[in-house]
Amino acid sequence: MARTFEAFVKEVKDSCEAHAKRKNYAQGNVDDDNQLAGFISSLKIHNPHAIGEIICKCVEFLKDPKPLLVVKIAGWAWMIYKYLPE
């Protein structure tokens, strides 16, 4: 598959949806509510958790640069963006 922005966004979307469904956090698409993320956000610990996940994935990537890790980093960035207060 060509490395295009569209392909990258599709991988991030697929990763976020599959993870949420597999863990039973959400049943629909990536824009639907994620029960766990919403709960963690209500406790005011969502952003620190997501940033910690991004840092861990970045460290993993520096050790072993797998494309999947970049997708996961982007997925966590999406979760931060999605649950920012309006």
C-alpha positions in Angstrom: 0.0 0.0 0.0 1.3 3.5 -0.9 2.1 5.7 2.1 -0.4 8.5 1.5 -2.1 10.6 4.1 -5.4 9.0 3.2 -4.0 5.6 3.8 -2.4 6.7 7.1 -5.7 8.2 8.3 -7.5 5.0 7.3 -5.1 2.9 9.4 -5.5 5.1 12.4 -9.3 5.0 12.1 -9.2 1.2 11.7 -6.8 0.8 14.7 -9.0 3.0 17.0 -12.2 1.3 16.0 -10.8 -2.2 16.2 -9.2 -1.6 19.6 -12.4 0.0 21.1 -14.6 -2.8 19.8 -12.1 -5.5 20.9 -12.0 -4.0 24.4 -15.8 -3.3 24.4 -15.2 0.4 25.0 -17.3 1.4 22.0 -19.5 -0.5 19.5 -19.7 1.9 16.5 -17.2 4.0 14.6 -14.2 6.1 15.8 -16.5 9.2 16.2 -18.9 7.4 18.6 -18.5 7.7 22.4 -15.7 5.6 23.9 -17.0 4.6 27.3 -13.7 4.2 29.0 -12.1 7.3 27.5 -15.2 9.3 28.5 -15.0 8.0 32.1 -11.2 8.6 32.4 -11.8 12.1 31.0 -14.4 12.8 33.7 -11.8 11.9 36.3 -9.4 14.5 34.7 -6.7 11.9 34.1 -7.4 11.2 30.4 -4.8 13.5 29.0 -2.0 12.4 31.3 -2.8 8.8 30.5 -2.9 9.4 26.7 0.3 11.4 26.8 2.0 8.6 28.7 0.8 6.1 26.1 2.3 8.4 23.3 5.6 8.6 25.2 5.8 4.8 25.6 5.0 4.3 21.9 7.6 6.8 20.9 10.2 5.0 23.1 9.2 1.7 21.5 9.4 3.3 18.1 13.0 4.5 18.7 14.0 1.0 19.7 12.1 -0.7 16.9 10.6 1.6 14.2 7.5 -0.3 13.3 4.8 1.6 11.3 2.1 0.3 13.6 3.6 2.3 16.5 3.2 5.5 14.5 -0.4 4.6 13.9 -0.9 4.0 17.6 0.7 7.3 18.5 -1.7 9.1 16.1 -4.6 7.2 17.6 -3.7 8.4 21.1 -3.4 11.9 19.7 -6.9 11.6 18.3 -8.2 10.5 21.7 -6.7 13.6 23.3 -8.2 15.8 20.6 -11.6 14.1 20.8 -11.9 14.6 24.6 -10.6 18.2 24.8 -13.0 20.4 26.7 -15.0 22.7 24.4 
